[in-house]
Amino acid sequence: MTTASHAADPPDGAQRGALVAIPADYPGWLAWEGVIAGLLYARRLRSSPPMVVRSATTDGLRREIEAAERERGLRP
């Protein structure tokens, strides 16, 4: 899991916009803000076993998505 200080996090509106952009940049993925400790989550639809990643920042979430895709052989 990627971590960052809250001071480095984008404002709420910017963070929501960044989360909305994830499916456009990573087709098949959905992203949302978790309830606990402000973590962000993303999951790839129709994957088996389920692909779910989490991070404290949207940039970290993007890195986690890319790492998960590489691990499954979906990304070079």
Stockholm file with secondary structure:
# STOCKHOLM 1.0

chainA/1-76         MTTASHAADPPDGAQRGALVAIPADYPGWLAWEGVIAGLLYARRLRSSPPMVVRSATTDGLRREIEAAERERGLRP
#=GR chainA/1-76 SS CBCCCGGGSCCHHHHHHHHHHHHHHSTTEEEEECSSTTCEEEEETTCSSCEEEEESSHHHHHHHHHHHHHHTTSCC
#=GC SS_cons        CBCCCGGGSCCHHHHHHHHHHHHHHSTTEEEEECSSTTCEEEEETTCSSCEEEEESSHHHHHHHHHHHHHHTTSCC
//
